[in-house]
Amino acid sequence: MNTFFKLDNYVVLDLFELQLEATEGYLRFHGSKNFSRDIVFQGQSYIFIPCELSNIESSSNGKQSKPTIKIANINNYISYILKDRSD
């Protein structure tokens, strides 16, 4: 944990927010391989769910790639979120 806050830090965190139904708010999570616990950032809790983000590219001609995210469905957590949403 001490290395997490050093100025010359090498740890990168990807924080994700998925908007659920309007009355439910957001599912906030992170999938950092360097920090495998829930974290709080700017007052918001982000749970640890192993995931992988790919196809992040940018080019000088303005074309953008279509990013892909793969989320681990540990204990069917994601399945329960999607259940009854016809999603």
C-alpha positions as CSV (number, residue, x, y, z in Angstrom):
1,M,0.0,0.0,0.0
2,N,2.9,2.4,0.7
3,T,4.0,2.2,-3.0
4,F,0.5,3.1,-4.1
5,F,0.9,6.8,-3.0
6,K,4.5,7.5,-4.1
7,L,5.1,10.3,-6.6
8,D,7.1,8.0,-8.9
9,N,4.3,5.5,-8.9
10,Y,4.0,2.9,-11.6
11,V,0.5,1.6,-10.6
12,V,-2.3,2.3,-13.1
13,L,-5.9,2.0,-12.1
14,D,-8.8,1.8,-14.6
15,L,-12.0,2.9,-12.9
16,F,-15.3,2.0,-14.6
17,E,-18.8,3.2,-14.1
18,L,-21.8,1.5,-15.7
19,Q,-25.1,3.3,-15.5
20,L,-27.9,1.0,-14.4
21,E,-31.5,1.9,-14.3
22,A,-32.2,5.6,-13.5
23,T,-33.3,4.7,-10.0
24,E,-30.3,2.4,-9.3
25,G,-27.4,4.7,-10.1
26,Y,-24.1,3.2,-11.2
27,L,-22.1,0.1,-10.8
28,R,-18.6,1.3,-10.0
29,F,-15.7,-1.2,-10.3
30,H,-12.0,-1.5,-11.1
31,G,-10.0,-4.5,-12.3
32,S,-6.5,-3.5,-11.5
33,K,-4.0,-6.3,-11.4
34,N,-1.9,-4.2,-9.0
35,F,-4.6,-3.5,-6.4
36,S,-7.1,-6.3,-5.8
37,R,-9.3,-4.8,-3.1
38,D,-12.2,-2.4,-3.2
39,I,-11.1,1.3,-3.3
40,V,-12.7,4.7,-2.7
41,F,-11.9,7.5,-5.1
42,Q,-13.4,11.0,-4.7
43,G,-16.0,9.7,-2.3
44,Q,-17.2,6.8,-4.6
45,S,-16.6,3.1,-3.8
46,Y,-15.2,0.9,-6.6
47,I,-15.5,-2.8,-6.0
48,F,-12.8,-5.1,-7.4
49,I,-14.0,-7.2,-10.3
50,P,-11.3,-8.8,-12.5
51,C,-11.7,-7.4,-16.0
52,E,-9.7,-6.7,-19.2
53,L,-10.1,-3.6,-21.4
54,S,-8.7,-3.9,-25.0
55,N,-8.9,-2.2,-28.4
56,I,-8.1,1.2,-27.0
57,E,-6.4,3.0,-29.9
58,S,-6.2,6.5,-31.2
59,S,-5.0,7.8,-34.6
60,S,-4.2,11.1,-36.1
61,N,-7.0,10.8,-38.7
62,G,-9.7,10.9,-36.1
63,K,-10.8,7.2,-36.4
64,Q,-11.6,5.6,-33.1
65,S,-11.5,1.9,-32.4
66,K,-14.4,0.1,-30.7
67,P,-13.1,-0.8,-27.2
68,T,-13.9,-4.2,-25.7
69,I,-14.3,-5.0,-22.0
70,K,-14.3,-8.5,-20.6
71,I,-15.7,-8.8,-17.0
72,A,-15.2,-11.8,-14.8
73,N,-18.6,-13.2,-13.6
74,I,-17.4,-14.4,-10.2
75,N,-20.2,-15.9,-8.1
76,N,-22.6,-14.9,-11.0
77,Y,-22.4,-11.2,-9.8
78,I,-22.7,-9.7,-13.2
79,S,-25.4,-12.2,-14.2
80,Y,-27.5,-11.1,-11.2
81,I,-27.1,-7.4,-12.3
82,L,-28.2,-8.2,-15.8
83,K,-31.0,-10.6,-14.8
84,D,-34.5,-9.3,-15.5
85,R,-33.2,-6.5,-17.7
86,S,-33.5,-8.3,-21.0
87,D,-29.9,-7.3,-21.6
